[in-house]
Amino acid sequence: MLVWFTMLGVLVIDRLLKIFIQGHFYPSESLIVIPKVLHITYVLNPGAAFGLMAGKTWIFILTAILVIIGVIFAYFKIPKTEKMLRLTLGMIGGGALGNLYDRVVIGKVVDYLDFQVWPFVFNFADSMIVIGVGILLLVMYRLDHQSRRAE
């Protein structure tokens, strides 16, 4: 259940944040939260990360669907005792669902997190995908290391 609750939680938080941004900002409008560190900037991204492959929405819709299918498949393969692995699957799946919703309904992804040390604007769903993949890699490394030590 951890996978599904996490996916749902990420999706709900992502949708609420995007609804807030769309309701309170105009595209390209920016609010300084922490000067030279964090701005909230409303951007409609027609591509993938960093605006790559703009206009290729069908590729990103297909990719998100494949990720969600992968999460469902992994749910049945991963032992229930692997809580962190299941949490990361929920983070990745929820992020994929959040951006999939935007692509299907709006045709573009709503981005708003604008860290001034990074030249790109992103969103909560993107963050969950990146953090989830990062933790997933660490967990997989730990599990691989433990199995090698056991041999």
C-alpha positions as CSV (number, residue, x, y, z in Angstrom):
1,M,0.0,0.0,0.0
2,L,3.0,2.3,0.6
3,V,3.5,2.6,-3.2
4,W,-0.1,3.6,-3.9
5,F,-0.4,6.0,-0.9
6,T,2.9,7.7,-1.9
7,M,1.8,8.0,-5.6
8,L,-1.5,9.5,-4.5
9,G,0.1,11.9,-2.1
10,V,2.6,13.1,-4.6
11,L,-0.1,13.5,-7.3
12,V,-2.4,15.4,-4.9
13,I,0.4,17.8,-3.7
14,D,1.6,18.3,-7.2
15,R,-2.0,19.1,-8.5
16,L,-2.7,21.5,-5.6
17,L,0.6,23.4,-6.1
18,K,0.0,23.7,-9.9
19,I,-3.6,24.8,-9.3
20,F,-2.4,27.5,-6.9
21,I,0.3,28.7,-9.4
22,Q,-2.1,28.8,-12.3
23,G,-4.7,30.6,-10.2
24,H,-2.4,33.2,-8.8
25,F,0.3,33.8,-11.5
26,Y,0.4,34.7,-15.2
27,P,2.8,32.8,-17.4
28,S,6.3,34.2,-17.0
29,E,5.3,36.0,-13.8
30,S,7.8,35.6,-11.0
31,L,7.8,36.1,-7.2
32,I,11.0,36.5,-5.3
33,V,10.9,34.2,-2.2
34,I,14.6,34.3,-1.3
35,P,16.5,36.9,-3.3
36,K,19.1,35.3,-5.6
37,V,18.2,31.9,-4.3
38,L,14.5,30.9,-4.9
39,H,11.8,32.5,-7.1
40,I,8.4,31.2,-8.0
41,T,8.2,31.6,-11.7
42,Y,5.2,30.3,-13.7
43,V,6.4,28.6,-16.9
44,L,4.4,26.3,-19.3
45,N,7.0,23.8,-20.5
46,P,6.2,22.2,-23.8
47,G,9.1,19.8,-23.6
48,A,10.9,17.5,-21.2
49,A,13.5,18.5,-18.6
50,F,15.1,21.8,-19.5
51,G,12.6,22.3,-22.3
52,L,14.2,19.6,-24.4
53,M,12.2,18.2,-27.3
54,A,9.5,20.8,-27.2
55,G,6.4,19.8,-29.1
56,K,7.0,16.0,-28.8
57,T,4.2,15.6,-26.2
58,W,3.3,12.1,-27.4
59,I,6.8,10.8,-26.5
60,F,6.4,12.1,-22.9
61,I,2.9,10.8,-22.6
62,L,4.1,7.3,-23.7
63,T,7.2,7.5,-21.4
64,A,5.0,8.4,-18.4
65,I,2.7,5.5,-19.2
66,L,5.6,3.1,-19.4
67,V,7.0,4.4,-16.1
68,I,3.6,3.9,-14.4
69,I,3.4,0.3,-15.9
70,G,6.9,-0.3,-14.6
71,V,5.9,0.9,-11.1
72,I,2.9,-1.4,-11.2
73,F,5.1,-4.3,-12.3
74,A,7.7,-3.6,-9.7
75,Y,5.1,-3.4,-7.0
76,F,4.4,-7.1,-7.4
77,K,8.1,-8.1,-7.6
78,I,9.6,-6.1,-4.7
79,P,9.4,-7.7,-1.3
80,K,7.0,-6.0,1.1
81,T,9.9,-5.6,3.6
82,E,11.7,-3.2,1.2
83,K,9.9,-0.1,2.4
84,M,12.4,2.4,1.0
85,L,12.3,0.8,-2.4
86,R,8.5,0.9,-2.4
87,L,8.5,4.6,-1.2
88,T,10.8,5.5,-4.1
89,L,8.5,3.7,-6.6
90,G,5.6,5.8,-5.3
91,M,7.6,9.0,-5.6
92,I,8.5,8.2,-9.2
93,G,5.1,7.0,-10.2
94,G,3.4,10.0,-8.5
95,G,5.7,12.4,-10.3
96,A,5.1,10.7,-13.6
97,L,1.3,10.9,-13.0
98,G,1.5,14.6,-12.1
99,N,3.3,15.6,-15.3
100,L,1.2,13.2,-17.4
101,Y,-1.9,14.9,-16.2
102,D,-0.5,18.3,-17.3
103,R,0.5,16.9,-20.7
104,V,-2.9,15.3,-21.4
105,V,-5.1,18.1,-20.0
106,I,-3.0,21.3,-20.8
107,G,-0.6,20.0,-23.4
108,K,2.3,21.5,-21.5
109,V,3.8,21.0,-18.0
110,V,3.3,23.6,-15.3
111,D,6.7,24.5,-13.8
112,Y,7.3,27.1,-11.0
113,L,10.4,26.2,-8.9
114,D,13.1,28.6,-10.0
115,F,16.3,28.2,-8.0
116,Q,18.5,31.0,-9.2
117,V,21.7,28.8,-9.0
118,W,20.1,26.6,-11.7
119,P,19.1,28.0,-15.0
120,F,15.9,25.9,-15.3
121,V,12.4,26.0,-13.8
122,F,10.8,22.8,-12.6
123,N,8.0,21.5,-10.4
124,F,7.2,19.3,-7.4
125,A,6.5,16.2,-9.7
126,D,10.0,16.7,-11.3
127,S,11.5,16.8,-7.8
128,M,9.8,13.6,-6.7
129,I,11.0,11.8,-9.8
130,V,14.6,13.0,-9.4
131,I,14.7,12.4,-5.7
132,G,13.0,9.0,-6.1
133,V,15.4,7.8,-8.8
134,G,18.4,9.0,-6.6
135,I,17.2,7.1,-3.6
136,L,16.3,4.1,-5.7
137,L,19.9,4.0,-7.0
138,L,21.3,4.2,-3.5
139,V,19.0,1.5,-2.2
140,M,19.8,-0.8,-5.2
141,Y,23.5,-0.2,-4.6
142,R,23.1,-1.0,-0.9
143,L,21.2,-4.2,-1.7
144,D,23.7,-5.2,-4.3
145,H,26.6,-4.5,-1.9
146,Q,24.8,-6.6,0.8
147,S,24.3,-9.6,-1.5
148,R,27.9,-9.5,-2.6
149,R,29.1,-9.5,1.0
150,A,26.8,-12.4,1.7
151,E,28.4,-14.4,-1.1
